[in-house]
Amino acid sequence: MIVLRKGKNASIVMGSVDKLKNTVLSDLHQAGYARLILGLFSMTILVFVASINSLICRFREMYILPCDYHMDFLLTALHSGTIGSVIPILAVLPFTASYIDDVKSRFARFILIRTDYGTYLVSRILVCFLSGGLVITAGTLLAWGASALLFLPMEKAAEGPSEATAILLKTCVLLFLCGGLWAVVGMAMSTIMESKYIAYASPFIVYYLLVILYERYFPNAWLLYPKNWLDPEVWPYGIGSAALFLLELTFLCGLVFYIRGKRRLEQL
């Protein structure tokens, strides 16, 4: 009997995992591919716009670029205020407003026929987080490829190993987590205000509120400054503590979405 119960519990867990997996894949298919592509290419273009001044100055001074210039060019853009401020805008494009659209159109009732509240809401959180992080990271990697094609033939030969690649990889991890965080923030705020426009606008508003609080009122509270979230050198334990902090914020925002979203779905 114990073996049967263990087998039954295992089958229930596997069934729940399969149901969540199928729901996530369905939600990913539902995500706006046009908005995803728009966000990806917008991120790529903005990386070049953010460092256009340094690029112009460099070409005025010399014809041969220094070693690893394409990596320095990209990292300078990623740590600029321009990129930090557009991440909350681009990360919400693919999937953040989909939940409130389903609720407003009553389409969520048809989805809940083949799944339960928990699976539906958790899948929304996962897909929102993944799509928000993907559009930022993929756009960054596309910008890296374009900068390598443009600048690498004009650079000096490398004299030794460079740490720029490792720094770029760490920055991409933090970009993915930041993009996912802002996407979940927008979705959580949309459940509170029940507005599609709040889903798109609230991450940008929260971003600038944090910047104002840090720069004007709490200059020592460096955790409030979103720009520091993309710099692993600021954190006591490097990228590990930065990633943990961003995941904790994402979990809290996802929890708010889950609680508010479940109450709203029960009213349908």
KATAZI-V878357 format. One line per field, one symbol per residue. ss: DSSP state (h for helix, s for strand, l for the rest). phi: phi as a letter, one per 20 degrees, with the letter a starting at -180 (. if undefined). psi: psi as a letter, one per 40 degrees, with the letter a starting at -180 (. if undefined). Layout:
ss = ???
phi = ???
psi = ???
//
This chain:
ss = lhhhhhhhhhhhhhhhhhhhhhhhhhhhhhllhhhhhhhhhhhhhhhhhhlhhhhhhhhhhlllslllhhhhhhhhhhllhhhhhhhhhhlllllllhhhhhhhlllhhhhlllllhhhhhhhhhhhhhhhhhhhhhhhhhhhhhhhhhhhhhhsllllllllhhhhhhhhhhhhhhhhhhhhhhhhhhhhhhllhhhhhhhhhhhhhhhhhhhhhhllllhhhlhhhhhllllllllhhhhhhhhhhhhhhhhhhhhhhhhhhhhll
phi = .fffffffffffffffffffffffffffffgfffffffffffffffffffdfffffffffebeeeffmffffffffffeefffgeegfeffeffbfefffffffemfffffffdbdgfffffffffffffffffffffffffffffffffdgfdefffeafdefffffffffffffffffffffgfffffffelbffffeefffffgffffffffddcfeefffeffffddfffegdmffffffffffffffffffffffffffffef
psi = ddddddddddddddddddddddddddddddihddddddddddddddddddfddddddddddidhiihfddddddddddeidddddedddddeddededddddddeedddddedeiiddddddddddddddddddddddddddddddddddddeeiiiheiiiedddddddddddddddddddddddddddddefhddddddddddddddddddddddgeegedehddeeeheddidfadddddddddddddddddddddddddddee.
//
